[in-house]
Amino acid sequence: SALAVVPASVWAVADTCTWTGATDANWGTASNWSCTVDGAAAPENGDTLVFPGAASNKAMNNDLVGLIIDNIGVGGSGYTFGGNGFTISGVSALDATASVVVNAPVTFSGFNAVIAATAGNTITFNGVTTFASGGGEVNVGISGYDGTVDFVGNIQGSAATQFVAVEGAKAI
């Protein structure tokens, strides 16, 4: 009888990983994260990333290649995302209750993706932002999140049906 070998990645379960930044600024350093399923582990495809108010190394480097995450929640100020590009595949793609700067290239692939900051806060995309929503729309803001999303870098791809900003939210 033959023994079947299954790669560990097949067993990975979607996780919520909270940034502590305890060791350095690299996303690939396991000790920088506290994950609900994996404990201290670097993010894996399908995970949700949370960036709280109390953390170290808020100017970060995504040193993971080809990372596809479900969504990002930013709850603390002073965060800057740099390094390798990443894809956000969830509908509630990126929400922030504080301003955040994204210097890394980002692809939004979720159908009807939502990018939202609370009033008085701004999500700034300095890198290339790609929309690959498969026919859906891109929503800037949601109820209670009527801040600004600033696309400084190039935008590519398509929102297909529409690019929508809720009342009070701004896309610039």
MOURTA-V142404 format. One record per backbone hydrogen bond with DSSP energy under -1.0 kcal/mol. CO is the residue of the C=O (numbers start at 1). NH is the residue of the N-H. E is the energy in kcal/mol with one decimal. If there is no record, write none. Layout:
co nh e
CO NH E
CO NH E
This chain:
co nh e
7 10 -1.5
8 11 -1.4
15 48 -3.0
16 36 -2.2
17 50 -2.7
18 34 -2.0
20 56 -2.7
25 61 -3.2
26 29 -1.3
29 32 -2.0
30 33 -1.8
32 20 -3.7
32 21 -1.8
34 18 -2.6
35 39 -1.5
39 35 -4.0
39 41 -1.0
44 47 -2.1
47 70 -3.0
48 17 -3.1
49 73 -2.4
50 19 -2.8
51 75 -3.6
58 80 -2.6
60 82 -1.3
61 27 -2.5
61 63 -1.3
62 84 -3.0
67 87 -2.5
68 46 -3.1
69 89 -3.0
70 90 -2.2
71 49 -2.5
72 95 -2.1
73 51 -2.9
74 97 -2.8
79 101 -2.1
80 60 -2.9
81 103 -3.2
81 104 -1.3
82 62 -2.9
86 107 -2.1
87 69 -2.9
88 109 -2.3
91 93 -2.0
91 114 -3.0
93 72 -2.5
94 116 -2.9
95 74 -2.8
96 118 -2.1
100 124 -2.6
101 81 -2.7
102 126 -2.6
102 127 -1.2
105 86 -1.8
106 130 -2.9
107 88 -3.1
108 132 -3.0
110 113 -1.2
113 139 -3.3
114 94 -1.9
115 141 -2.3
116 96 -2.3
117 147 -3.3
118 121 -2.1
121 148 -2.5
122 100 -2.1
123 150 -2.9
124 102 -3.6
125 152 -1.3
125 153 -2.6
128 106 -2.2
129 156 -2.6
130 108 -3.1
131 158 -2.3
138 164 -3.1
139 115 -2.8
140 166 -2.2
142 145 -3.0
145 142 -1.0
147 170 -2.0
148 123 -2.3
149 172 -2.4
150 125 -3.0
150 152 -1.1
154 129 -3.0
156 131 -2.5
159 161 -2.1
159 162 -1.2
162 138 -1.9
164 140 -4.0
166 169 -1.9
170 149 -3.0
